Amino acid sequence: MKILALGDVHGDTKKIQEFADKAKKEKVDLVILTGDITNFNSSTENLIGPFKKAGKKVLLIPGNHEPIATADFLAELYDIKNIHGYSVKYKDVGIFGAGGSSIVGPSPKIPSQEMFDLLKKGFDKIRYLDKKIMVTHEHPSGGVIEKLTQFFPGSNAIRKAVEKFHPDILLCSHVHEADGLEEKIGRTRVISVGKKGKIINI
């Protein structure tokens, strides 16, 4: 299974088209968008359509630049899945997530306990599967990613979820300086996909 994951495109339709072309060329099975798809929720045009035209399945979560309602709107409009607080099973891989962040933006601030509860809700549905991917917008606290920014502390709730649920992979974004960075928490690969994007083979 081949996944193309990216986030923090902030309404850059040119970048979206480049990734849609890449997804088609690389024959990826699934595209995962890790939030901040829009630029302060200003426009949703041509942010999902290019992937659908390329024949790709898409999952997404909101970031701090768009409210959950916008993610739900995009999911309904393009017949894709917003996995904020939910999960999906795809080719025997369980994928669950929660978007938003602990800072205020167009997306309301999500308290730490609520973030953990959303992740647990999604995880509980796919806990029986051997392979699991967790998708968040924010990064976990206490890691290398957190050290690259003075403005965005990591999430204790996401850290707790990683340590309790042990996903094989955590996909996140939010910290632009960490685009492409990879680290480990226990046995979990934490990948900050960001605007550079990342192709992951499962």
C-alpha positions as CSV (number, residue, x, y, z in Angstrom):
1,M,0.0,0.0,0.0
2,K,1.4,3.4,-1.1
3,I,0.3,6.6,0.6
4,L,0.9,10.2,-0.4
5,A,0.6,12.4,2.7
6,L,0.8,16.2,2.9
7,G,-0.4,19.2,4.8
8,D,0.0,23.0,5.3
9,V,-0.7,23.8,1.6
10,H,-2.7,26.9,2.7
11,G,-4.7,27.2,-0.4
12,D,-1.8,26.7,-2.8
13,T,-3.7,25.2,-5.8
14,K,-0.5,25.0,-7.9
15,K,1.1,22.8,-5.2
16,I,-2.1,20.7,-5.0
17,Q,-2.0,20.1,-8.8
18,E,1.7,19.1,-8.6
19,F,0.9,16.5,-5.9
20,A,-2.1,15.2,-7.8
21,D,0.1,14.7,-10.8
22,K,2.7,13.0,-8.5
23,A,0.0,10.8,-7.0
24,K,-1.0,9.6,-10.4
25,K,2.5,9.1,-11.7
26,E,3.6,7.2,-8.5
27,K,0.4,5.1,-8.5
28,V,-0.4,5.8,-4.9
29,D,-3.4,4.0,-3.4
30,L,-4.4,6.8,-1.0
31,V,-3.9,10.6,-0.4
32,I,-4.0,11.8,3.2
33,L,-4.3,15.6,3.9
34,T,-3.1,16.5,7.4
35,G,-4.9,19.9,7.7
36,D,-4.3,23.6,6.9
37,I,-5.6,22.8,3.4
38,T,-7.0,26.3,3.1
39,N,-5.5,29.7,3.8
40,F,-7.5,31.0,6.8
41,N,-10.6,29.3,5.4
42,S,-10.7,31.8,2.4
43,S,-11.3,29.4,-0.5
44,T,-11.8,25.7,-1.0
45,E,-11.7,25.7,-4.8
46,N,-9.3,23.3,-6.6
47,L,-7.9,21.8,-3.3
48,I,-9.5,18.4,-3.6
49,G,-10.8,18.2,-7.2
50,P,-7.3,17.5,-8.8
51,F,-6.9,14.4,-6.6
52,K,-10.3,13.1,-7.6
53,K,-9.7,13.8,-11.3
54,A,-6.5,11.7,-10.9
55,G,-8.7,8.9,-9.6
56,K,-7.3,8.9,-6.0
57,K,-9.0,8.1,-2.7
58,V,-8.6,11.0,-0.3
59,L,-8.8,11.2,3.5
60,L,-8.5,14.5,5.4
61,I,-8.6,16.3,8.7
62,P,-8.9,20.0,9.5
63,G,-6.0,22.0,10.6
64,N,-6.1,25.3,12.6
65,H,-6.7,27.2,9.3
66,E,-10.1,25.7,8.6
67,P,-13.0,24.7,10.9
68,I,-14.4,21.2,11.1
69,A,-17.4,22.4,9.1
70,T,-15.1,23.1,6.1
71,A,-13.5,19.7,6.3
72,D,-17.0,18.2,6.5
73,F,-18.1,20.3,3.5
74,L,-15.2,19.1,1.4
75,A,-15.7,15.5,2.4
76,E,-19.4,15.7,1.4
77,L,-18.8,17.6,-1.8
78,Y,-16.1,15.3,-3.1
79,D,-17.3,12.0,-1.6
80,I,-14.2,11.6,0.6
81,K,-13.7,11.0,4.3
82,N,-13.0,13.5,7.1
83,I,-11.5,11.3,9.8
84,H,-11.6,13.9,12.6
85,G,-12.7,11.6,15.5
86,Y,-13.2,8.7,13.1
87,S,-11.4,5.9,11.4
88,V,-11.3,3.8,8.2
89,K,-10.0,0.4,7.3
90,Y,-8.2,0.3,4.0
91,K,-6.4,-2.8,2.7
92,D,-6.2,-4.2,6.2
93,V,-4.6,-0.9,7.5
94,G,-6.6,1.1,10.2
95,I,-6.3,4.8,9.8
96,F,-7.7,7.2,12.5
97,G,-7.2,10.8,13.4
98,A,-8.1,14.1,14.9
99,G,-7.5,17.6,13.4
100,G,-7.6,21.1,14.7
101,S,-5.1,22.4,17.3
102,S,-4.6,23.9,20.7
103,I,-4.2,27.4,19.2
104,V,-7.1,29.6,18.1
105,G,-7.6,30.1,14.3
106,P,-10.6,29.7,12.0
107,S,-10.7,26.3,13.7
108,P,-11.7,26.6,17.3
109,K,-9.2,25.6,20.0
110,I,-9.5,21.9,20.9
111,P,-8.8,21.2,24.6
112,S,-6.3,18.5,25.4
113,Q,-8.7,15.9,26.8
114,E,-11.1,16.4,23.9
115,M,-8.2,15.7,21.5
116,F,-7.3,12.5,23.2
117,D,-10.9,11.4,23.4
118,L,-11.3,12.0,19.6
119,L,-8.2,9.9,18.9
120,K,-9.4,7.1,21.2
121,K,-12.8,7.1,19.6
122,G,-11.2,6.5,16.2
123,F,-8.6,4.0,17.5
124,D,-11.2,1.9,19.3
125,K,-12.9,1.1,15.9
126,I,-9.7,-0.3,14.3
127,R,-7.7,-1.5,17.4
128,Y,-8.0,-5.1,16.1
129,L,-6.0,-4.5,13.0
130,D,-2.2,-5.2,12.9
131,K,-1.2,-2.0,11.1
132,K,-2.4,1.4,12.3
133,I,-1.8,5.0,11.1
134,M,-2.7,8.0,13.3
135,V,-3.2,11.3,11.5
136,T,-3.1,14.7,13.4
137,H,-2.5,18.2,12.4
138,E,-0.4,19.1,15.5
139,H,2.8,17.3,16.5
140,P,3.3,15.4,19.8
141,S,5.0,17.1,22.7
142,G,8.5,16.2,23.8
143,G,10.0,15.4,20.4
144,V,12.4,16.9,17.9
145,I,9.6,18.6,16.0
146,E,8.7,20.7,19.0
147,K,12.3,22.0,19.3
148,L,12.1,23.5,15.8
149,T,9.5,26.1,16.7
150,Q,9.2,28.8,19.4
151,F,5.5,29.4,18.7
152,F,3.8,26.0,18.6
153,P,4.3,23.7,21.6
154,G,3.6,20.0,21.0
155,S,0.4,18.4,22.1
156,N,0.4,16.4,25.3
157,A,-2.8,14.6,24.2
158,I,-1.2,13.4,20.9
159,R,1.9,12.3,22.8
160,K,-0.3,10.3,25.3
161,A,-2.2,8.8,22.4
162,V,1.0,7.6,20.7
163,E,2.2,6.1,23.9
164,K,-1.1,4.3,24.7
165,F,-2.2,3.2,21.2
166,H,1.3,2.5,19.6
167,P,0.4,3.3,16.0
168,D,2.9,2.2,13.5
169,I,3.0,5.7,12.0
170,L,1.9,9.1,13.0
171,L,1.4,11.6,10.2
172,C,1.3,15.3,11.2
173,S,2.3,18.8,9.9
174,H,1.7,22.3,11.5
175,V,5.4,23.2,12.1
176,H,6.6,24.3,8.7
177,E,10.3,24.2,9.8
178,A,9.9,20.5,10.4
179,D,8.6,19.6,6.9
180,G,10.0,16.2,6.0
181,L,11.4,15.5,9.5
182,E,11.0,12.0,10.9
183,E,11.5,10.8,14.4
184,K,10.5,7.8,16.6
185,I,8.4,7.7,19.8
186,G,8.7,4.1,21.0
187,R,8.0,2.0,18.0
188,T,6.0,4.7,16.3
189,R,7.4,6.5,13.2
190,V,6.4,10.2,13.6
191,I,6.5,11.9,10.2
192,S,6.0,15.6,9.8
193,V,4.8,15.6,6.1
194,G,4.1,19.3,5.7
195,K,4.0,21.0,2.3
196,K,6.9,18.9,1.0
197,G,4.7,15.9,1.3
198,K,5.9,12.3,1.7
199,I,5.2,9.0,0.0
200,I,5.0,6.1,2.5
201,N,4.9,2.4,1.7
202,I,3.1,0.2,4.2
